[in-house]
Structures are given as C-alpha cells and as structure tokens.
Amino acid sequence: MSEDDGAGPVDPPVPIPIEEVLDLHPFRPGETAAVVADYVEAAAAKGLREVRLVHGRGTGVQRAIVRAALSRSAHVVSFGNATPDRGGWGATVAVLRPGPASKTTPPEG
C-alpha cells in the first residue's frame, strides 16, 4: 500500500523549448520561480543574450515572482519591463551574461 501525502497526483515534467520568449501563463505561481531559474540557466547555456518572460499584467504576483527569481540568478545582468510592442509591463526582458555556447577559446600562442 502506498502512502498518500495529500498533495494529489504529480504532473509529469513538461519540456520547455529554450527560445527567446517564455510564456508563463500555463504555470502555477508556485512553479514560476523554479521554471524561471531553470529557463534562464538553459538560455544562458545556449548562448542567448536576452530573454522575454511573459507573466501578464494581472495583480503583479507573477511579475514579482519572476523578478525575484531573476535577481537571484548569476546569469542575469539586468531586467525590466518589455517595450509596449513586446508586452509592456505584462512581460519582463532580462539581459543575460554570455553562456558557454557564446564563449570563445583564446588562440594559443
């Protein structure tokens, strides 16, 4: 007999494509910080220099979670509202440090 921790069934992991935009609407607020941290890590490793995280305008809860996660990431140089044509305050744009994919090896000599 298995134990039930009361949390209910666990959803299987969902693969997230690492592109320049991540729409966070499908995620619950409790998942957002971990999703953002993992996404930024993968985006930096892929060599992306900027990402846009679409959290929506709403009450600002998701935006606060996103920005707190970005502020803890060593990969993030800066972040702020997207331009109006890219979502305005309903999206956050983060500038990333170059990841391993964009580093070059100095020539020997």
Residue frames relative to the residue before (quaternion, step in Angstrom):
aa qw qx qy qz dx dy dz
M 1.0000 0.0000 0.0000 0.0000 0.00 0.00 0.00
S 0.2987 -0.7689 0.5383 0.1727 3.60 -0.81 0.96
E 0.4761 -0.6584 0.5030 0.2948 3.51 -1.22 0.58
D 0.2399 -0.7358 0.6143 0.1537 3.53 -1.15 0.67
D 0.2608 -0.7952 0.5279 0.1448 3.57 -0.60 1.11
G 0.5656 -0.6337 0.3652 0.3810 3.56 1.29 0.11
A 0.5583 0.6260 -0.3850 0.3849 3.57 1.25 -0.13
G 0.4660 -0.6772 0.4522 0.3462 3.59 1.18 -0.28
P 0.7329 -0.4128 0.2860 0.4590 3.55 -1.27 -0.07
V 0.3713 -0.7109 0.5575 0.2144 3.54 -1.14 0.73
D 0.4005 -0.7048 0.5309 0.2470 3.56 -0.86 0.97
P 0.4933 -0.6420 0.4833 0.3328 3.59 -1.03 0.69
P 0.6172 -0.5466 0.3963 0.4041 3.61 -1.14 0.50
V 0.2586 -0.7481 0.5943 0.1426 3.55 -1.10 0.76
P 0.3625 -0.7269 0.5275 0.2488 3.61 -0.65 1.01
I 0.1850 -0.7747 0.5989 0.0829 3.56 -0.94 0.93
P 0.3704 -0.7173 0.5315 0.2566 3.59 -0.69 0.99
I 0.3360 -0.7380 0.5502 0.1992 3.57 -0.93 0.90
E 0.1678 0.7595 -0.5917 0.2120 3.50 -0.15 1.42
E 0.7071 -0.4775 0.3144 0.4161 3.59 -1.26 -0.05
V 0.7609 0.2719 -0.1684 0.5646 3.62 1.23 -0.25
L 0.0531 -0.7669 0.6390 0.0266 3.54 -1.05 0.86
D 0.2296 -0.7586 0.5986 0.1160 3.56 -0.73 1.13
L 0.2354 -0.8194 0.5139 0.0952 3.57 -0.52 1.19
H 0.3912 0.7538 -0.4614 0.2565 3.60 1.24 -0.03
P 0.6801 0.4991 -0.3286 0.4248 3.67 0.89 -0.69
F 0.6740 0.5168 -0.2903 0.4408 3.60 1.21 -0.37
R 0.4768 -0.6429 0.5211 0.2963 3.54 -1.17 0.69
P 0.6365 -0.5443 0.3724 0.3999 3.61 -1.09 0.57
G 0.6441 0.5388 -0.3225 0.4367 3.61 1.03 -0.69
E 0.6833 0.4661 -0.2754 0.4900 3.59 1.23 -0.40
T 0.5191 0.7193 -0.3842 0.2560 3.55 1.17 -0.64
A 0.6766 0.5050 -0.3224 0.4280 3.62 0.73 -0.96
A 0.6816 0.4764 -0.2921 0.4725 3.59 0.89 -0.89
V 0.6311 0.5259 -0.3328 0.4630 3.59 0.99 -0.80
V 0.6666 0.4959 -0.3040 0.4661 3.60 0.88 -0.93
A 0.6561 0.5139 -0.3192 0.4511 3.61 0.87 -0.88
D 0.6840 0.4766 -0.2844 0.4733 3.59 0.88 -0.93
Y 0.6456 0.5290 -0.3119 0.4540 3.57 1.01 -0.87
V 0.6712 0.4875 -0.3040 0.4684 3.60 0.86 -0.93
E 0.6162 0.5421 -0.3378 0.4607 3.58 0.99 -0.78
A 0.7006 0.4595 -0.2638 0.4779 3.59 0.84 -0.99
A 0.6403 0.5261 -0.3264 0.4546 3.60 1.00 -0.79
A 0.6534 0.4985 -0.3102 0.4779 3.58 0.98 -0.83
A 0.6519 0.5134 -0.3118 0.4628 3.58 0.97 -0.85
K 0.6620 0.4968 -0.2935 0.4783 3.56 1.12 -0.67
G 0.5417 -0.6480 0.3851 0.3720 3.58 1.25 -0.28
L 0.3987 0.7012 -0.5015 0.3127 3.60 1.19 0.24
R 0.2902 -0.7724 0.5432 0.1553 3.58 -0.99 0.80
E 0.7872 0.1101 -0.0723 0.6025 3.60 1.24 -0.33
V 0.0349 -0.7761 0.6295 0.0139 3.54 -1.07 0.80
R 0.2312 -0.7434 0.6111 0.1431 3.53 -1.23 0.57
L 0.1507 -0.7853 0.5991 0.0404 3.54 -0.79 1.12
V 0.1958 -0.7971 0.5652 0.0823 3.56 -0.49 1.22
H 0.0265 -0.8282 0.5580 -0.0457 3.56 -0.43 1.26
G 0.4881 -0.6578 0.4350 0.3740 3.59 1.20 -0.29
R 0.5551 -0.6293 0.4411 0.3182 3.54 -1.27 0.34
G 0.1881 0.8573 -0.4652 0.1154 3.59 0.88 -0.94
T 0.7796 -0.3149 0.2630 0.4732 3.53 -1.02 -0.89
G 0.5725 -0.6208 0.3623 0.3945 3.59 1.26 -0.13
V 0.4220 0.7161 -0.4679 0.3003 3.60 1.25 0.02
Q 0.6868 0.4674 -0.2929 0.4734 3.60 0.80 -0.99
R 0.6244 0.5409 -0.3435 0.4467 3.60 0.95 -0.84
A 0.6620 0.5062 -0.3049 0.4611 3.60 0.91 -0.89
I 0.6457 0.5099 -0.3169 0.4718 3.59 0.98 -0.82
V 0.6429 0.5268 -0.3127 0.4598 3.58 0.95 -0.94
R 0.7189 0.4581 -0.2647 0.4507 3.57 0.78 -1.01
A 0.6046 0.5295 -0.3603 0.4735 3.59 1.09 -0.57
A 0.6544 0.5025 -0.3091 0.4731 3.59 0.97 -0.84
L 0.6532 0.5071 -0.3151 0.4658 3.60 0.96 -0.83
S 0.6570 0.5249 -0.3190 0.4372 3.60 0.97 -0.81
R 0.6757 0.4790 -0.2893 0.4799 3.61 1.20 -0.45
S 0.6164 0.5853 -0.3447 0.3983 3.61 1.21 -0.29
A 0.4215 -0.7009 0.5241 0.2374 3.56 -0.92 0.97
H 0.6148 0.5728 -0.3403 0.4221 3.60 1.23 -0.36
V 0.6717 0.5203 -0.2876 0.4420 3.59 1.19 -0.47
V 0.2967 -0.7469 0.5770 0.1456 3.54 -0.85 1.10
S 0.7725 -0.1629 0.1511 0.5948 3.56 0.92 -0.97
F 0.0418 -0.7845 0.6170 0.0469 3.55 -1.32 0.26
G 0.1193 0.7815 -0.6058 0.0896 3.52 -1.27 0.46
N 0.7391 -0.3814 0.2943 0.4708 3.55 -1.31 -0.11
A 0.4866 -0.6156 0.5303 0.3211 3.53 -1.19 0.58
T 0.5810 -0.5371 0.4522 0.4116 3.56 -1.22 0.29
P 0.6817 -0.5130 0.3144 0.4162 3.62 -1.11 0.52
D 0.6869 0.4823 -0.2922 0.4584 3.61 0.97 -0.76
R 0.7164 0.3998 -0.2405 0.5187 3.61 1.29 -0.20
G 0.7741 -0.3525 0.1767 0.4952 3.59 1.21 0.40
G 0.2951 -0.7847 0.5032 0.2098 3.59 1.24 -0.22
W 0.8127 -0.2307 0.1712 0.5069 3.58 -0.96 -0.82
G 0.5496 0.5857 -0.4025 0.4390 3.59 1.29 0.23
A 0.7468 0.2466 -0.1757 0.5921 3.56 1.33 0.09
T 0.2304 -0.7522 0.6028 0.1331 3.54 -1.16 0.65
V 0.2100 -0.7544 0.6126 0.1073 3.54 -0.96 0.96
A 0.0980 -0.7909 0.6033 0.0297 3.55 -0.89 0.99
V 0.2727 -0.7218 0.6160 0.1587 3.55 -1.02 0.89
L 0.2007 -0.8121 0.5443 0.0626 3.55 -0.78 1.12
R 0.5143 -0.5813 0.5238 0.3510 3.52 -1.26 0.50
P 0.5982 -0.5495 0.4122 0.4126 3.59 -1.11 0.46
G 0.3131 -0.7476 0.5603 0.1708 3.55 -0.98 0.92
P 0.7585 -0.3777 0.2643 0.4606 3.57 -1.28 0.00
A 0.6399 0.5484 -0.3448 0.4135 3.60 1.00 -0.70
S 0.7442 0.3844 -0.2331 0.4940 3.61 1.11 -0.52
K 0.5071 0.6299 -0.4403 0.3901 3.61 1.23 0.07
T 0.2037 -0.7652 0.5960 0.1334 3.53 -1.07 0.68
T 0.4339 -0.6749 0.5330 0.2686 3.53 -1.16 0.63
P 0.4425 -0.6928 0.4865 0.2959 3.60 -0.77 0.93
P 0.5354 -0.6270 0.4465 0.3477 3.57 -1.03 0.71
E 0.4639 -0.6583 0.5138 0.2957 3.52 -1.12 0.68
G 0.4332 0.7363 -0.4650 0.2324 3.53 -1.11 0.52
